[in-house]
């Protein structure tokens, strides 16, 4: 059994993410091999994919983007994101709701 992508950290929750940049749309796709799978519409140029990742996770978790920090993997496909002030169980539940929202994941959008 593989551990999930959300771990407890001293300051909040640590989320292990595998990203695919230059996707058709930004979306949380699900979990695989202990990693949260995320598609990003932004290219991996000048930090744009990392910014889009933090924006999408902030929206999905319902927190301000300023509470998220790219902890490791800035130039890699596998990243660690720290969600400050968010319990691991809360982050896991919110990501689980997003993942369970159908086969397409949670689509990025401007309007709520």
Backbone as JSON Lines, residues from 0, in Angstrom:
{"i":0,"aa":"X","n":[0.85,-1.19,0.0],"ca":[0.0,0.0,0.0],"c":[0.89,1.24,0.0]}
{"i":1,"aa":"X","n":[0.64,2.15,-0.92],"ca":[1.41,3.37,-1.04],"c":[0.79,4.46,-0.19]}
{"i":2,"aa":"X","n":[1.65,5.21,0.5],"ca":[1.15,6.32,1.32],"c":[0.58,7.39,0.4]}
{"i":3,"aa":"X","n":[-0.35,8.17,0.91],"ca":[-0.97,9.22,0.13],"c":[-0.05,10.4,-0.08]}
{"i":4,"aa":"X","n":[-0.49,11.37,-0.87],"ca":[0.36,12.51,-1.21],"c":[0.42,13.61,-0.16]}
{"i":5,"aa":"X","n":[-0.36,13.5,0.91],"ca":[-0.38,14.55,1.94],"c":[0.24,14.01,3.22]}
{"i":6,"aa":"X","n":[1.19,14.76,3.76],"ca":[1.88,14.37,4.99],"c":[1.77,15.52,6.0]}
{"i":7,"aa":"X","n":[1.81,15.17,7.26],"ca":[1.84,16.19,8.31],"c":[3.22,16.83,8.36]}
{"i":8,"aa":"X","n":[3.24,18.14,8.56],"ca":[4.48,18.89,8.72],"c":[4.32,19.78,9.94]}
{"i":9,"aa":"X","n":[5.42,20.29,10.44],"ca":[5.38,21.12,11.64],"c":[4.47,22.34,11.45]}
{"i":10,"aa":"X","n":[4.53,22.96,10.29],"ca":[3.77,24.19,10.04],"c":[2.45,23.97,9.33]}
{"i":11,"aa":"X","n":[2.13,22.73,8.96],"ca":[0.89,22.48,8.22],"c":[0.93,21.14,7.52]}
{"i":12,"aa":"X","n":[0.62,21.15,6.23],"ca":[0.58,19.92,5.44],"c":[1.59,20.01,4.3]}
{"i":13,"aa":"X","n":[2.28,18.91,4.06],"ca":[3.22,18.81,2.95],"c":[2.56,17.96,1.88]}
{"i":14,"aa":"X","n":[2.46,18.5,0.68],"ca":[1.77,17.82,-0.42],"c":[2.8,17.44,-1.48]}
{"i":15,"aa":"X","n":[2.85,16.15,-1.8],"ca":[3.77,15.65,-2.83],"c":[3.03,15.65,-4.16]}
{"i":16,"aa":"X","n":[3.59,16.35,-5.14],"ca":[2.89,16.59,-6.4],"c":[3.77,16.2,-7.59]}
{"i":17,"aa":"X","n":[3.15,15.58,-8.58],"ca":[3.81,15.37,-9.87],"c":[3.03,16.19,-10.89]}
{"i":18,"aa":"X","n":[3.74,17.07,-11.61],"ca":[3.08,17.98,-12.53],"c":[3.35,17.61,-13.98]}
{"i":19,"aa":"X","n":[2.38,17.94,-14.81],"ca":[2.53,17.86,-16.26],"c":[2.21,19.25,-16.78]}
{"i":20,"aa":"X","n":[3.24,19.95,-17.24],"ca":[3.06,21.32,-17.74],"c":[2.57,21.28,-19.19]}
{"i":21,"aa":"X","n":[2.09,22.42,-19.63],"ca":[1.58,22.6,-21.0],"c":[0.41,21.68,-21.32]}
{"i":22,"aa":"X","n":[-0.42,21.46,-20.35],"ca":[-1.63,20.67,-20.56],"c":[-2.7,21.57,-21.18]}
{"i":23,"aa":"X","n":[-3.77,20.97,-21.62],"ca":[-4.87,21.73,-22.23],"c":[-5.51,22.66,-21.2]}
{"i":24,"aa":"X","n":[-5.63,22.17,-19.96],"ca":[-6.2,22.98,-18.87],"c":[-5.54,22.56,-17.56]}
{"i":25,"aa":"X","n":[-5.59,23.44,-16.59],"ca":[-5.05,23.14,-15.27],"c":[-6.09,22.38,-14.47]}
{"i":26,"aa":"X","n":[-5.68,21.25,-13.88],"ca":[-6.62,20.43,-13.12],"c":[-5.88,19.49,-12.19]}
{"i":27,"aa":"X","n":[-6.53,19.18,-11.07],"ca":[-6.07,18.11,-10.18],"c":[-6.64,16.83,-10.78]}
{"i":28,"aa":"X","n":[-5.76,15.89,-11.13],"ca":[-6.18,14.69,-11.85],"c":[-6.45,13.49,-10.96]}
{"i":29,"aa":"X","n":[-5.79,13.41,-9.81],"ca":[-5.98,12.27,-8.93],"c":[-4.68,11.93,-8.22]}
{"i":30,"aa":"X","n":[-4.63,10.72,-7.69],"ca":[-3.44,10.26,-6.97],"c":[-2.87,9.03,-7.66]}
{"i":31,"aa":"X","n":[-1.56,8.95,-7.7],"ca":[-0.9,7.79,-8.29],"c":[0.48,7.64,-7.66]}
{"i":32,"aa":"X","n":[0.78,6.44,-7.19],"ca":[2.08,6.13,-6.59],"c":[2.46,7.11,-5.48]}
{"i":33,"aa":"X","n":[1.49,7.49,-4.68],"ca":[1.77,8.37,-3.54],"c":[1.97,9.82,-3.9]}
{"i":34,"aa":"X","n":[1.63,10.2,-5.14],"ca":[1.79,11.59,-5.58],"c":[0.46,12.12,-6.09]}
{"i":35,"aa":"X","n":[0.2,13.4,-5.83],"ca":[-0.96,14.07,-6.39],"c":[-0.61,14.43,-7.83]}
{"i":36,"aa":"X","n":[-1.4,13.96,-8.78],"ca":[-1.16,14.24,-10.2],"c":[-1.88,15.53,-10.58]}
{"i":37,"aa":"X","n":[-1.13,16.48,-11.14],"ca":[-1.69,17.78,-11.49],"c":[-1.27,18.15,-12.91]}
{"i":38,"aa":"X","n":[-2.23,18.55,-13.72],"ca":[-1.95,19.07,-15.06],"c":[-1.97,20.59,-14.97]}
{"i":39,"aa":"X","n":[-1.01,21.23,-15.64],"ca":[-0.92,22.68,-15.61],"c":[-0.91,23.23,-17.03]}
{"i":40,"aa":"X","n":[-1.74,24.22,-17.3],"ca":[-1.81,24.82,-18.62],"c":[-0.57,25.69,-18.9]}
{"i":41,"aa":"X","n":[0.09,26.14,-17.87],"ca":[1.24,27.03,-18.03],"c":[2.48,26.25,-18.45]}
{"i":42,"aa":"X","n":[3.37,26.89,-19.2],"ca":[4.64,26.25,-19.57],"c":[5.65,26.35,-18.43]}
{"i":43,"aa":"X","n":[6.62,25.44,-18.4],"ca":[7.64,25.48,-17.35],"c":[8.75,26.49,-17.68]}
{"i":44,"aa":"X","n":[8.35,27.73,-17.91],"ca":[9.28,28.79,-18.28],"c":[9.13,29.93,-17.28]}
{"i":45,"aa":"X","n":[10.25,30.42,-16.77],"ca":[10.27,31.57,-15.86],"c":[9.35,31.39,-14.66]}
{"i":46,"aa":"X","n":[9.19,30.17,-14.17],"ca":[8.39,29.92,-12.98],"c":[6.89,29.96,-13.18]}
{"i":47,"aa":"X","n":[6.44,30.05,-14.44],"ca":[4.99,30.16,-14.69],"c":[4.23,28.91,-14.27]}
{"i":48,"aa":"X","n":[4.8,27.73,-14.51],"ca":[4.12,26.49,-14.09],"c":[4.05,26.41,-12.57]}
{"i":49,"aa":"X","n":[5.11,26.81,-11.89],"ca":[5.09,26.8,-10.42],"c":[4.03,27.76,-9.88]}
{"i":50,"aa":"X","n":[3.93,28.94,-10.47],"ca":[2.91,29.9,-10.05],"c":[1.52,29.34,-10.27]}
{"i":51,"aa":"X","n":[1.31,28.7,-11.4],"ca":[0.0,28.11,-11.7],"c":[-0.31,26.97,-10.74]}
{"i":52,"aa":"X","n":[0.7,26.18,-10.38],"ca":[0.51,25.1,-9.41],"c":[0.04,25.66,-8.08]}
{"i":53,"aa":"X","n":[0.7,26.68,-7.58],"ca":[0.32,27.27,-6.3],"c":[-1.07,27.9,-6.37]}
{"i":54,"aa":"X","n":[-1.4,28.53,-7.48],"ca":[-2.73,29.13,-7.65],"c":[-3.81,28.05,-7.64]}
{"i":55,"aa":"X","n":[-3.58,26.96,-8.38],"ca":[-4.56,25.88,-8.45],"c":[-4.73,25.2,-7.1]}
{"i":56,"aa":"X","n":[-3.63,24.93,-6.4],"ca":[-3.73,24.29,-5.09],"c":[-4.41,25.21,-4.08]}
{"i":57,"aa":"X","n":[-4.11,26.5,-4.12],"ca":[-4.76,27.45,-3.2],"c":[-6.27,27.45,-3.43]}
{"i":58,"aa":"X","n":[-6.68,27.46,-4.69],"ca":[-8.1,27.43,-5.03],"c":[-8.74,26.12,-4.55]}
{"i":59,"aa":"X","n":[-8.07,25.01,-4.79],"ca":[-8.61,23.71,-4.42],"c":[-8.7,23.54,-2.91]}
{"i":60,"aa":"X","n":[-7.69,24.04,-2.19],"ca":[-7.66,23.92,-0.73],"c":[-8.5,25.0,-0.04]}
{"i":61,"aa":"X","n":[-8.87,26.04,-0.77],"ca":[-9.65,27.12,-0.18],"c":[-8.83,28.01,0.74]}
{"i":62,"aa":"X","n":[-7.56,28.22,0.39],"ca":[-6.68,29.07,1.19],"c":[-6.05,30.12,0.29]}
{"i":63,"aa":"X","n":[-5.48,31.15,0.9],"ca":[-4.76,32.17,0.15],"c":[-3.48,31.58,-0.42]}
{"i":64,"aa":"X","n":[-3.13,32.0,-1.62],"ca":[-1.89,31.52,-2.26],"c":[-0.67,31.81,-1.4]}
{"i":65,"aa":"X","n":[-0.73,32.89,-0.62],"ca":[0.4,33.26,0.24],"c":[0.66,32.23,1.34]}
{"i":66,"aa":"X","n":[-0.3,31.34,1.62],"ca":[-0.1,30.29,2.63],"c":[0.59,29.06,2.06]}
{"i":67,"aa":"X","n":[0.84,29.06,0.74],"ca":[1.5,27.93,0.1],"c":[2.93,28.3,-0.26]}
{"i":68,"aa":"X","n":[3.82,27.33,-0.11],"ca":[5.23,27.54,-0.42],"c":[5.74,26.33,-1.21]}
{"i":69,"aa":"X","n":[6.41,26.6,-2.32],"ca":[7.07,25.54,-3.06],"c":[8.3,25.16,-2.26]}
{"i":70,"aa":"X","n":[8.21,24.04,-1.55],"ca":[9.23,23.65,-0.58],"c":[10.43,23.0,-1.27]}
{"i":71,"aa":"X","n":[10.17,22.12,-2.24],"ca":[11.23,21.44,-2.98],"c":[10.77,21.18,-4.4]}
{"i":72,"aa":"X","n":[11.74,21.1,-5.32],"ca":[11.44,20.68,-6.68],"c":[11.07,21.79,-7.63]}
{"i":73,"aa":"X","n":[11.59,22.98,-7.41],"ca":[11.24,24.12,-8.26],"c":[11.43,23.87,-9.74]}
{"i":74,"aa":"X","n":[12.46,23.13,-10.12],"ca":[12.74,22.87,-11.53],"c":[12.45,21.42,-11.92]}
{"i":75,"aa":"X","n":[11.8,20.68,-11.04],"ca":[11.52,19.26,-11.29],"c":[10.04,19.01,-11.51]}
{"i":76,"aa":"X","n":[9.71,17.85,-12.06],"ca":[8.3,17.49,-12.24],"c":[7.67,17.05,-10.92]}
{"i":77,"aa":"X","n":[8.48,16.51,-10.01],"ca":[7.97,16.1,-8.7],"c":[8.34,17.2,-7.71]}
{"i":78,"aa":"X","n":[7.32,17.72,-7.04],"ca":[7.5,18.87,-6.16],"c":[6.9,18.6,-4.78]}
{"i":79,"aa":"X","n":[7.32,19.37,-3.81],"ca":[6.72,19.35,-2.49],"c":[6.21,20.75,-2.2]}
{"i":80,"aa":"X","n":[4.94,20.82,-1.84],"ca":[4.31,22.11,-1.53],"c":[3.89,22.09,-0.07]}
{"i":81,"aa":"X","n":[4.29,23.11,0.67],"ca":[3.9,23.25,2.07],"c":[2.7,24.17,2.16]}
{"i":82,"aa":"X","n":[1.63,23.66,2.76],"ca":[0.42,24.46,3.0],"c":[0.42,24.84,4.48]}
{"i":83,"aa":"X","n":[0.83,26.06,4.77],"ca":[0.96,26.53,6.15],"c":[-0.41,26.72,6.8]}
{"i":84,"aa":"X","n":[-0.52,26.23,8.02],"ca":[-1.75,26.41,8.78],"c":[-2.89,25.52,8.35]}
{"i":85,"aa":"X","n":[-2.61,24.52,7.53],"ca":[-3.63,23.59,7.06],"c":[-3.26,22.2,7.59]}
{"i":86,"aa":"X","n":[-4.18,21.58,8.32],"ca":[-3.93,20.23,8.84],"c":[-3.88,19.25,7.68]}
{"i":87,"aa":"X","n":[-3.05,18.24,7.81],"ca":[-2.92,17.23,6.75],"c":[-4.25,16.57,6.46]}
{"i":88,"aa":"X","n":[-5.03,16.28,7.49],"ca":[-6.33,15.64,7.28],"c":[-7.28,16.55,6.5]}
{"i":89,"aa":"X","n":[-7.23,17.85,6.79],"ca":[-8.07,18.82,6.09],"c":[-7.64,18.94,4.63]}
{"i":90,"aa":"X","n":[-6.33,19.02,4.39],"ca":[-5.83,19.12,3.01],"c":[-6.18,17.86,2.23]}
{"i":91,"aa":"X","n":[-6.01,16.71,2.85],"ca":[-6.32,15.45,2.2],"c":[-7.8,15.37,1.84]}
{"i":92,"aa":"X","n":[-8.65,15.78,2.75],"ca":[-10.09,15.76,2.5],"c":[-10.46,16.71,1.36]}
{"i":93,"aa":"X","n":[-9.89,17.91,1.37],"ca":[-10.21,18.88,0.31],"c":[-9.69,18.42,-1.04]}
{"i":94,"aa":"X","n":[-8.52,17.83,-1.05],"ca":[-7.99,17.29,-2.31],"c":[-8.78,16.06,-2.73]}
{"i":95,"aa":"X","n":[-9.25,15.28,-1.76],"ca":[-10.07,14.1,-2.06],"c":[-11.39,14.49,-2.68]}
{"i":96,"aa":"X","n":[-11.98,15.57,-2.21],"ca":[-13.23,16.06,-2.78],"c":[-12.96,16.49,-4.22]}
{"i":97,"aa":"X","n":[-11.86,17.18,-4.43],"ca":[-11.52,17.64,-5.78],"c":[-11.27,16.45,-6.7]}
{"i":98,"aa":"X","n":[-10.55,15.47,-6.23],"ca":[-10.23,14.3,-7.03],"c":[-11.48,13.51,-7.32]}
{"i":99,"aa":"X","n":[-12.42,13.45,-6.39],"ca":[-13.64,12.69,-6.59],"c":[-14.7,13.41,-7.39]}
{"i":100,"aa":"X","n":[-14.35,14.53,-7.99],"ca":[-15.3,15.37,-8.71],"c":[-15.5,14.94,-10.16]}
{"i":101,"aa":"X","n":[-15.14,13.72,-10.49],"ca":[-15.33,13.22,-11.85],"c":[-14.02,12.9,-12.51]}
{"i":102,"aa":"X","n":[-14.08,12.26,-13.68],"ca":[-12.87,11.82,-14.33],"c":[-11.97,12.94,-14.83]}
{"i":103,"aa":"X","n":[-12.5,14.14,-15.04],"ca":[-11.71,15.24,-15.55],"c":[-10.98,16.02,-14.49]}
{"i":104,"aa":"X","n":[-11.2,15.74,-13.23],"ca":[-10.56,16.5,-12.17],"c":[-11.26,17.82,-11.94]}
{"i":105,"aa":"X","n":[-10.58,18.71,-11.25],"ca":[-11.13,20.03,-10.97],"c":[-10.54,21.0,-11.99]}
{"i":106,"aa":"X","n":[-11.39,21.58,-12.79],"ca":[-10.93,22.47,-13.83],"c":[-10.62,23.83,-13.25]}
{"i":107,"aa":"X","n":[-9.57,24.43,-13.76],"ca":[-9.22,25.79,-13.38],"c":[-10.22,26.75,-14.02]}
{"i":108,"aa":"X","n":[-10.66,27.73,-13.26],"ca":[-11.6,28.69,-13.82],"c":[-11.52,30.02,-13.15]}
{"i":109,"aa":"X","n":[-11.95,31.03,-13.83],"ca":[-11.94,32.39,-13.28],"c":[-13.16,32.66,-12.43]}
{"i":110,"aa":"X","n":[-14.32,32.19,-12.87],"ca":[-15.56,32.46,-12.14],"c":[-15.84,31.37,-11.13]}
{"i":111,"aa":"X","n":[-16.5,31.75,-10.05],"ca":[-16.86,30.76,-9.03],"c":[-18.33,30.45,-9.1]}
